[in-house]
Amino acid sequence: SGILLVLLIVLVIMYNHFQNQWLGGVVFVITMGVRNNTFFIIGILSSLTFSIPTYAQDQIGVAAAVNQNTTDLTLEEERRLVEAGYKIIQNHTIETDNVGKAQMLLLDGTAFTVGPNSSVTLDRFIYNPQTAEGSLEVTSRGLMRLVGGKVTKKKPALIRTNAATIGIRGGITIIQSENESTTAAFVYGDEMRVTPTQNADGDIVLTEQG
């Protein structure tokens, strides 16, 4: 019984440690655009510092700042109001109305900002805190800014829109998509690749900031 008690105390200490541990990061933003397989590249520089809690089961991040009228569309097609501190779950869709706006922070330090009349679906997020390896894939509609965290430094984050797939490694992107048009800008980072949906062989790779 004494050994069980010691193990229980150790588990409680470990739980409290990981629940209260914080990771810091710098947010970067990139914007890029695609329309009829023609690309318009714009550079915008922005930075933001932030902290996020470490891994918890099923939770991949939190809503850090929310303007009113932002909702979470669950896998059960249930809409829930998103407020600051709201748990971000994989495969859920964060949506805003014409006045809504939200910023989400993922466990690896990646940050999303979702503009009005927009949505982001968190399709896939894998993160190993010990190795800082993993993957990130999202689907975006409307206005979204992504600032890459630890995962994106080793493997590009993939942002899918109605017209293109944008891969950004170690940097920032801002993406505007509407109907069959997508516009994005390379603000900062190691590399950004744009692949049109209708022309997979016509991708463009940028390796210089701006």
C-alpha positions as CSV (number, residue, x, y, z in Angstrom):
1,S,0.0,0.0,0.0
2,G,2.9,2.3,0.7
3,I,4.2,1.8,-2.9
4,L,0.8,2.6,-4.3
5,L,0.6,5.8,-2.2
6,V,4.0,6.9,-3.5
7,L,2.9,6.2,-7.1
8,L,-0.3,8.1,-6.6
9,I,1.6,11.1,-5.3
10,V,4.0,11.0,-8.3
11,L,1.1,10.9,-10.7
12,V,-0.6,13.9,-9.1
13,I,2.7,15.9,-9.3
14,M,3.2,14.9,-12.9
15,Y,-0.4,15.9,-13.8
16,N,-0.1,19.3,-12.1
17,H,3.3,19.9,-13.8
18,F,2.0,19.2,-17.3
19,Q,-1.3,21.1,-16.7
20,N,0.6,24.2,-15.6
21,Q,3.5,24.1,-18.0
22,W,3.5,26.8,-20.7
23,L,5.2,27.1,-24.0
24,G,6.2,30.4,-25.6
25,G,6.4,31.3,-29.3
26,V,6.5,34.0,-31.9
27,V,3.6,34.3,-34.3
28,F,4.4,35.0,-38.0
29,V,1.9,35.8,-40.7
30,I,2.0,35.1,-44.5
31,T,-0.5,35.9,-47.2
32,M,-0.8,34.4,-50.7
33,G,-3.3,34.3,-53.5
34,V,-4.4,32.1,-56.4
35,R,-6.9,33.0,-59.1
36,N,-7.2,31.1,-62.4
37,N,-3.8,29.5,-61.8
38,T,-2.2,33.0,-61.6
39,F,-0.5,33.9,-58.4
40,F,-0.3,37.3,-56.7
41,I,2.4,37.3,-54.0
42,I,2.3,40.0,-51.3
43,G,4.5,40.4,-48.3
44,I,3.2,41.5,-44.9
45,L,5.3,41.5,-41.7
46,S,3.6,40.9,-38.4
47,S,4.6,39.4,-35.1
48,L,2.9,38.3,-31.9
49,T,4.1,36.6,-28.7
50,F,2.0,34.1,-26.9
51,S,1.9,31.2,-24.5
52,I,-0.2,28.1,-24.7
53,P,-0.8,25.1,-22.4
54,T,0.7,21.7,-23.1
55,Y,-0.9,18.6,-24.4
56,A,-4.3,17.3,-23.1
57,Q,-6.3,14.4,-24.5
58,D,-8.3,15.3,-27.5
59,Q,-7.5,19.0,-27.0
60,I,-5.1,20.5,-29.6
61,G,-5.2,24.1,-28.5
62,V,-7.3,26.9,-27.0
63,A,-9.2,30.0,-28.2
64,A,-6.9,32.8,-27.0
65,A,-9.0,35.8,-28.1
66,V,-12.6,35.9,-29.4
67,N,-14.8,38.6,-30.8
68,Q,-18.5,37.8,-30.5
69,N,-20.4,35.4,-32.8
70,T,-17.7,32.7,-33.2
71,T,-18.9,29.1,-33.1
72,D,-17.5,25.6,-33.1
73,L,-19.2,23.1,-35.5
74,T,-18.6,19.7,-33.9
75,L,-18.5,16.3,-35.6
76,E,-22.1,15.8,-34.4
77,E,-23.1,18.9,-36.3
78,E,-23.7,20.8,-33.1
79,R,-22.8,24.5,-32.9
80,R,-21.2,25.8,-29.7
81,L,-20.4,29.4,-28.8
82,V,-16.6,29.9,-28.7
83,E,-15.2,32.1,-25.9
84,A,-11.7,32.8,-24.7
85,G,-10.2,29.7,-23.2
86,Y,-12.5,27.4,-25.3
87,K,-10.9,24.0,-26.0
88,I,-10.0,23.5,-29.6
89,I,-10.6,19.9,-30.8
90,Q,-9.3,18.2,-33.9
91,N,-11.7,17.9,-36.9
92,H,-13.9,20.6,-35.6
93,T,-14.7,23.7,-37.6
94,I,-14.4,27.2,-36.2
95,E,-16.8,29.6,-37.9
96,T,-17.4,33.4,-37.6
97,D,-20.2,35.6,-38.8
98,N,-19.9,39.1,-40.3
99,V,-18.6,40.6,-37.0
100,G,-16.9,37.5,-35.5
101,K,-13.2,37.1,-35.1
102,A,-11.1,34.5,-33.3
103,Q,-7.5,33.6,-32.5
104,M,-6.5,30.0,-31.7
105,L,-3.3,28.8,-30.3
106,L,-2.2,25.2,-30.8
107,L,-0.1,23.1,-28.5
108,D,3.1,23.5,-30.6
109,G,2.8,27.3,-30.7
110,T,1.0,27.6,-34.0
111,A,-1.5,30.5,-34.1
112,F,-4.5,31.0,-36.3
113,T,-6.5,34.1,-36.7
114,V,-9.9,33.7,-38.3
115,G,-11.5,36.8,-39.8
116,P,-15.2,37.7,-40.2
117,N,-17.4,35.4,-42.4
118,S,-14.7,32.8,-42.4
119,S,-14.1,29.2,-41.2
120,V,-11.1,27.0,-40.4
121,T,-11.4,23.2,-40.1
122,L,-8.6,21.6,-38.2
123,D,-8.3,18.4,-40.3
124,R,-5.1,17.0,-38.8
125,F,-2.8,17.9,-36.0
126,I,0.0,15.6,-34.6
127,Y,2.6,16.9,-32.2
128,N,5.3,15.2,-30.2
129,P,6.6,17.6,-27.5
130,Q,9.8,15.6,-27.0
131,T,10.9,15.8,-30.6
132,A,8.9,18.9,-31.7
133,E,7.8,16.8,-34.8
134,G,4.3,16.3,-36.2
135,S,2.0,17.6,-38.9
136,L,-0.7,20.2,-39.4
137,E,-3.4,20.3,-42.1
138,V,-6.4,22.6,-42.2
139,T,-9.1,23.7,-44.6
140,S,-9.8,27.4,-44.8
141,R,-12.6,29.6,-46.2
142,G,-12.6,33.4,-46.0
143,L,-9.8,35.2,-44.2
144,M,-7.3,33.3,-42.2
145,R,-3.8,34.1,-40.8
146,L,-1.4,31.3,-39.8
147,V,1.7,31.7,-37.8
148,G,3.7,28.5,-37.8
149,G,4.8,26.8,-34.5
150,K,7.3,24.0,-33.8
151,V,5.6,21.5,-36.0
152,T,5.9,23.7,-39.1
153,K,9.6,24.2,-38.7
154,K,10.3,20.6,-39.7
155,K,7.3,19.9,-41.9
156,P,5.2,22.4,-43.8
157,A,1.7,23.2,-42.6
158,L,-0.9,22.5,-45.3
159,I,-3.7,25.0,-45.8
160,R,-6.4,23.8,-48.4
161,T,-8.8,26.3,-50.0
162,N,-11.3,26.1,-52.8
163,A,-8.6,26.9,-55.4
164,A,-5.2,25.8,-54.0
165,T,-3.1,24.1,-51.4
166,I,-0.6,26.3,-49.6
167,G,2.3,24.7,-47.8
168,I,4.3,27.0,-45.4
169,R,7.4,25.9,-43.4
170,G,8.7,27.8,-40.5
171,G,6.8,31.0,-41.2
172,I,3.6,33.1,-41.6
173,T,0.8,33.2,-44.1
174,I,-2.4,35.2,-44.6
175,I,-5.0,33.7,-46.9
176,Q,-8.2,35.1,-48.4
177,S,-10.4,32.7,-50.3
178,E,-13.8,33.4,-51.8
179,N,-15.8,31.4,-54.3
180,E,-13.2,30.1,-56.8
181,S,-10.5,32.7,-55.9
182,T,-7.7,32.4,-53.4
183,T,-5.3,35.2,-52.5
184,A,-2.2,34.7,-50.2
185,A,1.0,36.5,-49.2
186,F,4.4,35.2,-48.1
187,V,5.4,37.3,-45.1
188,Y,8.1,35.3,-43.4
189,G,9.5,31.8,-43.4
190,D,11.8,29.2,-44.8
191,E,9.6,28.2,-47.8
192,M,6.1,28.5,-49.2
193,R,4.7,26.3,-51.9
194,V,1.4,27.1,-53.8
195,T,-0.3,24.3,-55.7
196,P,-3.4,25.1,-57.8
197,T,-6.2,22.6,-57.3
198,Q,-6.8,22.3,-61.1
199,N,-3.1,22.1,-62.0
200,A,-1.1,20.1,-59.5
201,D,2.1,20.4,-61.7
202,G,1.9,24.2,-61.8
203,D,3.1,24.8,-58.2
204,I,5.2,27.8,-57.3
205,V,7.9,27.7,-54.5
206,L,9.1,30.8,-52.7
207,T,12.1,30.7,-50.4
208,E,12.7,34.4,-49.8
209,Q,10.9,36.5,-47.2
210,G,8.4,38.9,-48.8
